[in-house]
Amino acid sequence: MALLELRNISMEFPGVKALDGVSLELNEGEIHALVGENGAGKSTLIKILGGLIPAGMYAGAVMIDEQEVRFHSVRDSERAQVRIIHQELSLVNEMTVAENIFLGNEPRRLGVIDYTAMNAQAGRALALLSSDIRPGELVSELTIGAQQIVEIAKALSRKARIIVLDEPTAALPERDVENLLGLVRDLKKRGLGIIYISHRLDEVRSIADTVTVLRNGKRISRFTRGNLDLRSMVRDMIGRSLENAFPPFARAASDQLLTLRAVTLYHPHHRRQKVLSEVSLSCCKGEVVGVAGLLGSGRTALLSLLFGVYRGSHTGELRFEGKTYIPRSPADAIGRGIALVSEDRKRFGLVGAADIKENLSLASLARFCRHRIINLDAVAAACNRYVESLQIKTPSLQSPVMNLSGGNQQKVVLGRFLMTAPRLLLLDDPTRGIDVGAKYEIYRLIHSLSAQGMGIIFISSELPEVLGVAHRIYVLQGGRVREEFKHGEKSEEETLAVAAGISAA
């Protein structure tokens, strides 16, 4: 008997069929992975299961223990022992771990919250996960990996039998990923049913008992551990074969665009602490320069400095297009021809309340102004050109940007800065949280831009991306450049060893 069964689920939004007769089963003690491109229907499916889309708005049936359930709210779903752990964690930073675990469900004594009992029960829930997190710690003081554990403890405290994990490792450093995967395997051994959503297909292969592939709202295929083939899975996800993970690219020019000589960057609050130390690197016109390194190596700080947002002091020499460059502000950087696509598109890249046209044109409105009046027709025409060239899937420019899939949101952020006509593009984890098909499109765009003469500095938390996309790679470790090499000269294992400080240049 299946723990959970989704029978012929269909759901339509205006002009879009989000789900078209999707069915799947989940058994006790099973990890069932759900994969597909952004916009394939995964999010809609878990919103139905989590009660965010109420019964009556979709066709089909949700069955638990062979009994149909009809959820009209998140609370209905939780009463049925279903817990959704979203990619954007729902914890309250200003509250303690115990308060978060029991939020809305606090143990009481004589009508008053019993903090002693709450801390004790939270401690037991955390102990089940072999965690040393203290119930009294503030969530704001925890790492992202620890916050994920608190979310899972919260689910266990409410006796969840079905847990949905939506991109649980997307924001985790590598050292925390394997810990989380081990924890998920432990939950499986306890008999929980787990739906696991991830764009990282190597994770899916290592952890899943069953895999369902969605495309354009339909179930395309189903794999089990015995017949799991990544090439076939990718083909079913994107509707075509992907013979090579990375597109070919042209040779870069030799004209220097950006040069850093012995740049040392100091922490904004601890002025003697070095974030970068004696860093020297360069980027030529038409060149993709990769920066590899583990979390805390100084990768993002480097791009923040170049874009003028870093608040700490620095020493050393920066030159851009042959002239001394002193980063002052993002506006100054954009004016000089430097653009940054941040790793956190929702926090730093998108204006969530605005539409696609407003997001695309935000950084280049001055181009469309005359006598302080914006030419809205010219703005719309330019935005339409970028929607077409970047293949952004949207009904119109007036659509809210937050209605787009993750891959299309990222294209909007890219489009905004391409509209400023940069000569140097800084990309900080540009494919984070997007699917394999959209990743390939971004790789192809990167190489197209470099072929037109644009210099690109590319950072990714996925080391194979850096090695596959870049002409040259610098490896940062402890804020220093430990090695520099050309495309194809080093393996992933060799590069990782340098990044981890295991071997020296």
C-alpha positions as CSV (number, residue, x, y, z in Angstrom):
1,M,0.0,0.0,0.0
2,A,1.4,3.4,-1.1
3,L,1.9,6.0,1.6
4,L,1.1,8.8,-0.8
5,E,-0.4,8.6,-4.3
6,L,-1.0,11.5,-6.6
7,R,-3.6,10.5,-9.3
8,N,-3.9,12.4,-12.6
9,I,-3.2,15.8,-11.1
10,S,-4.0,18.7,-13.6
11,M,-3.8,22.4,-12.9
12,E,-4.2,25.4,-15.2
13,F,-3.2,29.0,-14.7
14,P,-4.4,31.7,-17.2
15,G,-2.8,30.7,-20.5
16,V,-0.6,28.0,-19.0
17,K,-1.2,24.3,-18.2
18,A,1.1,23.8,-15.3
19,L,0.2,20.2,-14.7
20,D,-1.3,17.7,-17.2
21,G,-2.4,14.4,-15.7
22,V,0.6,13.8,-13.4
23,S,0.7,10.7,-11.3
24,L,3.2,9.3,-8.8
25,E,3.5,7.1,-5.8
26,L,5.6,7.3,-2.6
27,N,6.1,4.4,-0.3
28,E,7.2,4.3,3.3
29,G,11.0,4.3,3.6
30,E,11.5,5.6,0.0
31,I,13.3,8.6,-1.4
32,H,11.4,9.6,-4.6
33,A,13.3,12.3,-6.6
34,L,11.3,14.8,-8.7
35,V,13.3,16.4,-11.5
36,G,12.6,18.6,-14.4
37,E,13.5,22.0,-15.9
38,N,12.3,25.2,-14.2
39,G,8.6,25.5,-15.2
40,A,8.1,21.8,-15.6
41,G,5.5,21.7,-12.8
42,K,7.4,20.6,-9.7
43,S,6.6,23.7,-7.7
44,T,2.9,23.5,-8.5
45,L,2.8,19.9,-7.5
46,I,4.3,20.5,-4.1
47,K,2.1,23.5,-3.5
48,I,-0.9,21.2,-4.0
49,L,0.6,18.7,-1.6
50,G,1.4,21.4,0.9
51,G,-2.1,23.0,0.9
52,L,-0.9,26.2,-0.7
53,I,-3.1,25.5,-3.7
54,P,-6.4,24.4,-2.2
55,A,-8.5,21.4,-3.3
56,G,-11.0,22.5,-5.9
57,M,-8.4,24.5,-7.9
58,Y,-6.9,21.4,-9.5
59,A,-8.3,18.2,-11.0
60,G,-7.3,14.7,-9.8
61,A,-6.8,13.2,-6.3
62,V,-4.3,13.2,-3.5
63,M,-4.4,9.9,-1.6
64,I,-2.7,9.1,1.7
65,D,-2.9,5.5,3.0
66,E,-5.4,4.9,0.1
67,Q,-7.8,7.6,1.5
68,E,-8.4,10.8,-0.5
69,V,-7.4,14.0,1.3
70,R,-8.5,17.5,0.3
71,F,-6.2,20.2,1.7
72,H,-7.5,23.8,1.9
73,S,-4.6,25.2,3.8
74,V,-1.0,24.5,5.0
75,R,-2.4,23.5,8.4
76,D,-4.6,20.8,6.7
77,S,-1.5,19.4,5.1
78,E,0.4,19.4,8.3
79,R,-2.4,17.6,10.1
80,A,-2.1,14.9,7.5
81,Q,1.6,14.6,8.6
82,V,3.0,16.2,5.4
83,R,5.8,18.7,5.8
84,I,7.3,20.8,2.9
85,I,10.8,22.2,3.5
86,H,11.1,24.9,0.9
87,Q,14.3,26.1,-0.7
88,E,13.7,29.5,1.0
89,L,13.7,28.4,4.6
90,S,10.8,29.6,6.8
91,L,12.7,30.1,10.0
92,V,12.5,33.3,12.1
93,N,16.1,34.5,12.6
94,E,15.4,36.5,15.8
95,M,13.9,33.5,17.6
96,T,15.7,30.5,19.2
97,V,16.0,27.1,17.7
98,A,13.4,25.6,20.1
99,E,11.0,28.5,19.4
100,N,11.3,27.9,15.7
101,I,10.8,24.2,16.0
102,F,7.5,24.6,18.0
103,L,6.3,27.9,16.4
104,G,2.5,27.8,16.5
105,N,2.6,24.5,18.3
106,E,4.2,25.5,21.6
107,P,3.8,23.2,24.7
108,R,1.8,25.0,27.4
109,R,1.2,24.7,31.1
110,L,-1.7,26.5,32.6
111,G,-2.1,28.5,29.4
112,V,1.5,29.8,29.4
113,I,4.3,28.6,27.1
114,D,6.3,26.0,29.0
115,Y,9.9,26.9,27.9
116,T,11.5,24.2,29.9
117,A,9.4,21.5,28.2
118,M,9.9,23.1,24.8
119,N,13.7,23.2,25.1
120,A,13.7,19.6,26.3
121,Q,11.5,18.4,23.4
122,A,13.5,20.4,20.9
123,G,16.7,18.8,22.3
124,R,15.2,15.3,21.8
125,A,14.2,16.2,18.2
126,L,17.7,17.4,17.5
127,A,19.3,14.4,19.1
128,L,17.3,12.2,16.7
129,L,19.3,13.9,13.9
130,S,22.6,13.4,15.7
131,S,22.9,17.2,15.9
132,D,24.8,19.2,18.5
133,I,22.7,22.4,17.8
134,R,21.6,23.9,21.1
135,P,17.8,24.6,21.5
136,G,18.6,28.0,23.0
137,E,20.7,29.3,20.1
138,L,19.4,32.0,17.9
139,V,18.7,30.8,14.3
140,S,20.5,33.9,13.0
141,E,23.7,32.5,14.5
142,L,23.5,29.2,12.6
143,T,25.0,28.2,9.3
144,I,22.6,27.4,6.4
145,G,23.3,23.7,6.9
146,A,22.4,23.9,10.5
147,Q,19.2,25.8,9.6
148,Q,18.2,23.0,7.3
149,I,18.6,20.6,10.2
150,V,16.3,22.8,12.3
151,E,13.7,22.7,9.6
152,I,13.9,18.9,9.5
153,A,13.7,18.7,13.4
154,K,10.6,20.9,13.1
155,A,9.0,18.4,10.7
156,L,9.9,15.5,13.0
157,S,8.5,17.3,16.1
158,R,5.1,17.4,14.3
159,K,5.4,13.7,13.5
160,A,5.6,14.1,9.8
161,R,5.4,10.9,7.7
162,I,5.9,12.6,4.4
163,I,8.7,15.2,3.9
164,V,9.3,17.2,0.7
165,L,12.8,18.7,0.4
166,D,12.9,21.4,-2.3
167,E,16.5,22.0,-3.4
168,P,17.9,21.4,0.1
169,T,21.5,21.6,-0.9
170,A,21.3,24.6,-3.3
171,A,22.8,27.1,-0.8
172,L,25.0,24.6,1.1
173,P,28.8,24.6,1.1
174,E,30.2,21.3,-0.1
175,R,31.2,20.1,3.4
176,D,27.5,20.3,4.5
177,V,26.0,18.6,1.4
178,E,27.2,15.1,2.3
179,N,26.0,15.6,5.9
180,L,22.5,16.5,4.8
181,L,22.4,13.6,2.3
182,G,23.4,11.2,5.1
183,L,20.6,12.7,7.3
184,V,18.1,12.1,4.5
185,R,19.2,8.5,4.2
186,D,18.7,8.1,8.0
187,L,15.1,9.5,7.7
188,K,14.4,6.9,5.0
189,K,15.6,4.1,7.4
190,R,13.1,5.3,9.9
191,G,10.3,4.7,7.4
192,L,9.5,8.2,6.3
193,G,8.5,8.9,2.7
194,I,10.7,11.6,1.2
195,I,10.1,13.6,-2.0
196,Y,13.5,15.0,-3.0
197,I,13.7,17.9,-5.5
198,S,17.1,18.9,-6.9
199,H,18.8,20.1,-10.1
200,R,22.0,18.4,-9.0
201,L,21.6,15.1,-10.8
202,D,24.7,13.5,-9.2
203,E,22.9,13.9,-5.9
204,V,19.7,12.4,-7.3
205,R,21.7,9.4,-8.6
206,S,23.3,8.8,-5.2
207,I,20.3,9.1,-3.0
208,A,17.1,8.3,-4.9
209,D,15.2,5.0,-5.0
210,T,12.8,6.3,-7.7
211,V,13.0,9.3,-10.0
212,T,10.0,10.9,-11.8
213,V,10.9,13.3,-14.7
214,L,8.5,16.2,-15.5
215,R,8.5,18.3,-18.6
216,N,6.0,21.0,-19.6
217,G,3.6,19.8,-16.8
218,K,3.6,16.1,-17.9
219,R,5.2,13.1,-16.4
220,I,7.7,12.0,-19.1
221,S,9.4,9.0,-17.5
222,R,10.1,7.1,-14.3
223,F,13.4,5.5,-13.3
224,T,14.3,3.2,-10.4
225,R,17.7,2.7,-8.9
226,G,18.3,-0.3,-11.1
227,N,17.7,1.5,-14.4
228,L,18.8,5.0,-13.6
229,D,20.7,6.6,-16.5
230,L,21.7,10.3,-16.2
231,R,22.0,10.8,-20.0
232,S,18.4,9.5,-20.5
233,M,17.2,11.5,-17.6
234,V,18.6,14.7,-19.0
235,R,17.2,13.9,-22.5
236,D,13.7,13.5,-20.9
237,M,14.0,16.7,-18.9
238,I,14.9,19.0,-21.8
239,G,13.4,17.1,-24.7
240,R,16.6,16.6,-26.6
241,S,20.0,14.9,-26.2
242,L,22.7,16.9,-24.6
243,E,25.9,15.4,-26.0
244,N,28.3,17.8,-24.3
245,A,27.8,19.4,-20.9
246,F,29.5,22.6,-22.1
247,P,29.4,24.3,-25.6
248,P,32.7,24.9,-27.5
249,F,34.2,28.4,-27.2
250,A,36.5,30.5,-29.3
251,R,40.1,31.5,-28.4
252,A,40.3,34.7,-26.4
253,A,42.0,37.9,-27.5
254,S,45.3,39.0,-25.9
255,D,44.3,42.6,-25.2
256,Q,44.3,43.3,-21.4
257,L,41.0,44.5,-20.0
258,L,41.4,44.1,-16.3
259,T,44.5,43.7,-14.2
260,L,44.9,43.3,-10.4
261,R,48.4,43.5,-9.0
262,A,49.1,42.5,-5.3
263,V,45.6,43.4,-4.2
264,T,44.9,42.9,-0.5
265,L,41.4,43.3,0.8
266,Y,40.6,43.9,4.5
267,H,37.5,42.9,6.5
268,P,35.1,45.8,6.8
269,H,34.7,45.3,10.6
270,H,38.0,43.8,11.6
271,R,40.5,46.0,9.8
272,R,43.5,43.9,10.4
273,Q,41.9,40.7,9.0
274,K,42.7,40.0,5.4
275,V,39.9,38.7,3.2
276,L,42.2,38.7,0.1
277,S,46.0,38.7,0.3
278,E,48.3,39.8,-2.5
279,V,46.0,38.7,-5.3
280,S,47.2,39.3,-8.8
281,L,45.1,38.3,-11.8
282,S,44.0,39.5,-15.2
283,C,41.2,39.2,-17.7
284,C,41.5,39.9,-21.5
285,K,38.9,41.1,-24.0
286,G,36.8,38.1,-25.1
287,E,38.1,35.9,-22.3
288,V,36.2,33.9,-19.7
289,V,38.3,33.8,-16.5
290,G,37.1,31.3,-13.9
291,V,37.7,31.7,-10.2
292,A,37.5,28.4,-8.2
293,G,37.6,28.1,-4.5
294,L,35.7,26.8,-1.5
295,L,33.3,28.8,0.6
296,G,35.2,31.5,2.4
297,S,38.1,31.6,-0.1
298,G,37.3,35.2,-1.0
299,R,35.6,34.6,-4.4
300,T,32.5,36.8,-3.8
301,A,34.5,39.5,-2.0
302,L,36.7,39.8,-5.1
303,L,33.7,40.5,-7.3
304,S,32.2,42.8,-4.7
305,L,35.4,44.9,-4.7
306,L,35.4,45.1,-8.5
307,F,31.7,46.3,-8.6
308,G,32.2,48.9,-5.9
309,V,30.0,47.4,-3.2
310,Y,32.7,46.1,-0.8
311,R,33.0,48.3,2.3
312,G,36.4,47.2,3.5
313,S,39.6,49.0,2.5
314,H,42.1,47.6,0.0
315,T,45.7,48.1,-1.1
316,G,47.4,47.2,-4.4
317,E,46.7,48.3,-8.0
318,L,43.6,47.8,-10.1
319,R,43.6,48.8,-13.8
320,F,40.7,48.7,-16.2
321,E,41.1,49.4,-19.9
322,G,44.6,50.6,-19.2
323,K,43.6,53.2,-16.6
324,T,43.8,53.1,-12.8
325,Y,40.5,51.9,-11.4
326,I,39.3,52.7,-7.9
327,P,36.0,51.0,-7.2
328,R,33.6,53.5,-5.6
329,S,30.0,52.4,-6.2
330,P,27.9,50.2,-8.4
331,A,26.8,53.3,-10.4
332,D,30.4,54.2,-11.0
333,A,31.2,50.6,-12.0
334,I,28.3,50.4,-14.4
335,G,29.2,53.8,-15.9
336,R,32.7,52.5,-16.6
337,G,31.4,49.3,-18.2
338,I,31.5,46.8,-15.4
339,A,28.4,44.8,-14.4
340,L,27.7,42.2,-11.7
341,V,25.2,39.4,-11.6
342,S,24.9,38.4,-7.9
343,E,24.7,34.9,-6.5
344,D,21.5,35.7,-4.7
345,R,19.1,36.9,-7.5
346,K,16.1,37.2,-5.2
347,R,17.9,39.4,-2.6
348,F,20.2,41.4,-4.7
349,G,19.2,40.9,-8.3
350,L,15.4,41.2,-8.6
351,V,12.8,43.8,-7.6
352,G,10.1,41.3,-6.6
353,A,7.2,43.7,-6.7
354,A,8.1,44.9,-10.2
355,D,7.3,43.5,-13.6
356,I,9.7,42.2,-16.2
357,K,10.1,45.4,-18.1
358,E,10.9,47.4,-14.9
359,N,13.5,44.8,-13.8
360,L,15.1,44.7,-17.2
361,S,15.4,48.4,-17.7
362,L,16.3,49.4,-14.1
363,A,20.1,49.9,-14.6
364,S,19.9,51.6,-18.0
365,L,17.0,54.1,-17.7
366,A,19.3,57.0,-18.3
367,R,19.8,55.8,-21.9
368,F,16.1,56.3,-22.5
369,C,15.7,59.7,-20.9
370,R,15.6,63.1,-22.7
371,H,15.0,66.3,-20.8
372,R,14.4,64.0,-17.7
373,I,11.4,62.3,-19.4
374,I,11.6,58.5,-20.0
375,N,10.7,57.3,-23.5
376,L,8.6,54.3,-22.5
377,D,8.2,53.1,-26.1
378,A,11.9,52.9,-26.5
379,V,12.2,51.1,-23.1
380,A,9.6,48.5,-24.2
381,A,11.3,48.0,-27.6
382,A,14.7,47.4,-25.9
383,C,13.2,45.0,-23.3
384,N,11.4,43.0,-26.1
385,R,14.7,42.6,-27.9
386,Y,16.3,41.1,-24.8
387,V,13.3,38.9,-24.0
388,E,13.7,37.5,-27.6
389,S,17.4,37.2,-27.7
390,L,17.7,35.6,-24.2
391,Q,14.6,33.4,-24.9
392,I,12.9,34.6,-21.7
393,K,9.6,32.6,-21.4
394,T,6.9,35.1,-20.4
395,P,3.4,36.1,-21.6
396,S,4.3,39.8,-21.6
397,L,6.7,42.4,-20.3
398,Q,4.0,43.4,-17.7
399,S,4.1,39.9,-16.0
400,P,5.4,40.0,-12.4
401,V,9.0,38.8,-12.4
402,M,8.4,36.5,-9.5
403,N,6.0,34.5,-11.6
404,L,8.9,33.3,-13.8
405,S,10.9,30.1,-13.3
406,G,14.3,30.4,-11.7
407,G,16.1,30.1,-15.0
408,N,14.0,32.8,-16.6
409,Q,14.5,35.1,-13.5
410,Q,18.2,34.7,-14.0
411,K,17.9,35.7,-17.6
412,V,16.1,38.8,-16.6
413,V,19.0,39.7,-14.2
414,L,21.5,39.0,-17.0
415,G,19.4,41.0,-19.5
416,R,19.3,44.0,-17.2
417,F,23.1,44.3,-17.1
418,L,23.5,43.4,-20.8
419,M,21.4,46.5,-21.5
420,T,24.1,48.6,-19.9
421,A,26.5,47.4,-22.6
422,P,29.2,46.2,-20.2
423,R,32.8,45.4,-21.3
424,L,33.4,43.4,-18.2
425,L,30.7,41.0,-16.9
426,L,31.1,39.6,-13.3
427,L,29.1,36.4,-12.8
428,D,28.8,35.1,-9.3
429,D,27.2,31.6,-9.3
430,P,24.9,32.5,-12.2
431,T,23.4,29.0,-12.6
432,R,22.6,28.4,-8.9
433,G,19.2,26.8,-8.5
434,I,18.4,26.4,-12.2
435,D,18.0,23.3,-14.3
436,V,20.4,21.6,-16.6
437,G,18.7,22.9,-19.8
438,A,18.8,26.5,-18.6
439,K,22.4,26.1,-17.4
440,Y,23.4,25.1,-21.0
441,E,21.7,28.1,-22.4
442,I,23.6,30.4,-20.0
443,Y,26.9,28.7,-20.8
444,R,26.1,29.3,-24.5
445,L,25.3,32.9,-23.8
446,I,28.6,33.4,-21.9
447,H,30.6,32.1,-24.8
448,S,28.6,34.2,-27.3
449,L,29.3,37.3,-25.3
450,S,33.0,36.5,-25.0
451,A,33.1,35.9,-28.8
452,Q,31.8,39.5,-29.2
453,G,34.8,40.8,-27.1
454,M,33.3,41.0,-23.7
455,G,35.5,40.0,-20.7
456,I,33.9,37.7,-18.2
457,I,34.9,36.7,-14.7
458,F,33.0,33.5,-13.7
459,I,32.5,32.1,-10.2
460,S,30.6,28.9,-9.5
461,S,30.1,26.7,-6.4
462,E,30.1,23.8,-8.9
463,L,33.7,23.2,-9.8
464,P,33.0,21.3,-13.1
465,E,31.3,24.5,-14.4
466,V,34.4,26.6,-13.8
467,L,36.6,24.0,-15.5
468,G,34.2,23.6,-18.4
469,V,33.3,27.2,-19.1
470,A,36.6,29.2,-18.5
471,H,39.6,29.9,-20.8
472,R,41.8,30.3,-17.7
473,I,41.2,29.4,-14.1
474,Y,42.6,31.0,-10.9
475,V,42.3,28.9,-7.7
476,L,41.7,30.8,-4.4
477,Q,42.4,29.3,-1.1
478,G,42.5,31.3,2.2
479,G,42.3,34.5,0.3
480,R,45.3,33.9,-1.9
481,V,45.8,32.8,-5.5
482,R,47.3,29.3,-5.2
483,E,47.4,28.3,-8.8
484,E,46.6,29.6,-12.3
485,F,46.1,27.3,-15.3
486,K,44.5,27.1,-18.7
487,H,41.3,25.2,-19.8
488,G,41.9,21.4,-19.8
489,E,45.2,21.5,-17.9
490,K,43.8,20.3,-14.5
491,S,41.3,17.7,-13.5
492,E,38.5,18.4,-11.0
493,E,40.3,16.3,-8.3
494,E,43.5,18.2,-8.8
495,T,41.8,21.6,-8.6
496,L,39.8,20.7,-5.6
497,A,43.0,19.6,-3.8
498,V,44.5,23.0,-4.4
499,A,41.3,24.8,-3.3
500,A,41.2,22.7,-0.1
501,G,44.9,23.5,0.7
502,I,45.9,19.8,0.3
503,S,48.5,20.5,-2.4
504,A,50.6,23.7,-3.1
505,A,51.1,25.4,-6.4
